[in-house]
Structures are given as C-alpha cells and as structure tokens.
C-alpha cells in the first residue's frame, strides 16, 4: 500500500456519502484545487462508519471542502497517523481543518 492516498476524488455531497459503506477507515477532504484540508477516521465510535463521518462533513464542510476520498482500513488509527505524517512531510504542516490533532504526537515519515 502506498503511504499517500491515491483514490479518485468524489464530490462532497450527501448523495455521494450515502453510497459509502458503514466500514471503519480513513478519509480525506479537499477543496476545489485538490488541496487536502482535513484527514479523518471512522472509528469504532463513529455512527455508521465512513458513511456517517462523510455525511456529517457534507452537511457542514470544513475549510471549503468540496470533495472526498475514502479508504476502508481496520487499522484506521495507524493509517490516520500515517496520512497525517505524510502530509506534514509534504507540506510542513497539518491540513488546515485538522485542529483536533497535536502535531508533536505524530511520528516522522520520510516517504519516497
């Protein structure tokens, strides 16, 4: 598996979110330019898994998010941290809407 998520973007709408499964996993939200603005996870506490998480974000998009992509993954905590660390490596900062994450607690990646 690649460190960075490479799945295609989908429009961030309630209709698109309803097509998702209730599985655990991770997701990214981006603006019109494709810049990742939020990286989230559907955990065991998430209502309706990825579907519920993305539906909530579609109802109130953070940081002008207009599109999303998901990855089903039962190791969602590890994968979430990995995606955040890769974003830090690439951009020197967390996505703008990830104010719920302490960057000092993330591991360091040197992806190729």
N, C-alpha and C positions, 0 to 999 in steps of 0.2 A: 504494500500500500504506500502511495506517495504521502509525503508529510503534509503537503498542501492539498486542500480540497479542490478537485478539478471538475466536478459535476457541472452540468449546464445550469444557468440561472433560469428561474421561473418568476413570473410576475407575482408580487406580494399582494395577493387578493384572498379574500375569504373563500372564494370558489376554488382556487388552486390549493389552499390549505386543507380544505375538506377532502381532497383527493389523497392526502397523506395517510399513512398507517398510524396506528397507535403505538408503534415501537419506540424503544429508547434510542437515543442517538444524539448527534450534534447537528447544528445548523449555522449558516452564515446569512447575514442580511447585508445588502449592498445598496448604494444609491444608483442613479441613472448611469453614472460613469463606470460602474463596476467596482467602485472602491468599497471594501468591506467596512461597514460601520458598526457591526455587532456580531459577536460569536457567542452562541448559546448552546445549552444542552437540555435535552428532555431526559429528566432523571426519573427515578422510581417514585418521586413525589409529584411528578408532572401529571396533571389531569389530561387524559387522552394522549399522552406521549408527544411525539413530534407534531401530530395534528393539532393538539391543543396549544402547544407552545407557539407554533407559527400562526394559528388563528388569532391568538392574543396579540401577537406583534402586528398582524394585518389590521386589526381593529385600531391599534394605536402605534403606528410605525415610529421607531426611534430614529433620530438623526436623518430624516428624509429618506428612509429606506424604501425602495420600490421593488426590490427583487430578493429572492432567497434561493438557497440550495440546501439539501439535507444529506446526511449520511447515517444510515442505521448502524448502530455500533453498541454492543452491550458493555464495552469498556469505555463508556461515554466520559467518565471523569478524566481518564488518562488522555483520551483523544481531544477533549476540550482543552486541556492544558497544553497539549502538543500544538494545536492550531493557534492558540494564543501566543505561545513561544515563537512559532514560525512567523506570525505577524509582527511580533516585537523585533525579530531578526531582520525582517524585510523592511520595516518602516520606522524602527526605533521607538515605537510607542504602541500602546494598545489601541484597538478600534475606538473611535470617539464615544460610542454609546456604552462601552464596557466599563462603566464607572463602578460596577459591583465587584471588580477584580483587583486584588493587590498585586501589582506587577513584580514586587520584590519576592513574592512567594512562588513565582514561576521558575521552571528550570531553564537552562540555556541550551539552545539548539544551534548547530552550525550545519544546516541542511545544504546539500549540494545542488 
